[in-house]
Amino acid sequence: MLEESDSDLIRFFDEIYKIIIPLNWASILQEDAKKKVVVILYLIASL
């Protein structure tokens, strides 16, 4: 759905994810943090 609407948003989310979550974290911590990033971005978008 997002891919169809705006490909720039996908790159935006990927970049935000890379900035906030270090690659040297354990994969389980990365997955948990990814969910938190999504929630934060939804909250920002609702403003």
C-alpha positions as CSV (number, residue, x, y, z in Angstrom):
1,M,0.0,0.0,0.0
2,L,2.7,2.5,1.0
3,E,4.9,1.4,-1.9
4,E,2.1,2.3,-4.4
5,S,1.4,5.7,-2.9
6,D,4.9,7.3,-2.5
7,S,8.2,5.6,-2.9
8,D,10.0,8.5,-1.2
9,L,8.2,7.7,2.0
10,I,9.7,4.2,2.0
11,R,13.2,5.6,1.8
12,F,12.3,8.1,4.5
13,F,11.2,5.4,6.9
14,D,14.3,3.3,6.1
15,E,16.6,6.3,6.8
16,I,14.8,7.1,10.1
17,Y,15.1,3.5,11.1
18,K,18.9,3.5,10.3
19,I,19.4,6.7,12.3
20,I,17.5,5.6,15.4
21,I,18.5,2.0,15.7
22,P,22.2,1.0,15.6
23,L,23.1,-2.0,13.5
24,N,25.2,-3.5,16.3
25,W,22.1,-4.1,18.5
26,A,20.9,-7.6,18.9
27,S,18.2,-8.5,16.3
28,I,15.5,-8.9,18.9
29,L,16.2,-5.4,20.2
30,Q,16.2,-4.1,16.7
31,E,12.7,-5.6,16.1
32,D,11.4,-4.2,19.3
33,A,12.8,-0.8,18.6
34,K,11.4,-0.9,15.0
35,K,7.9,-1.2,16.4
36,K,8.5,1.8,18.7
37,V,9.8,3.8,15.8
38,V,6.6,3.1,13.8
39,V,4.5,4.2,16.8
40,I,6.5,7.4,17.2
41,L,6.2,8.2,13.4
42,Y,2.4,7.6,13.5
43,L,2.1,10.0,16.5
44,I,4.2,12.6,14.6
45,A,2.1,12.2,11.5
46,S,-1.1,12.7,13.5
47,L,0.0,16.2,14.7
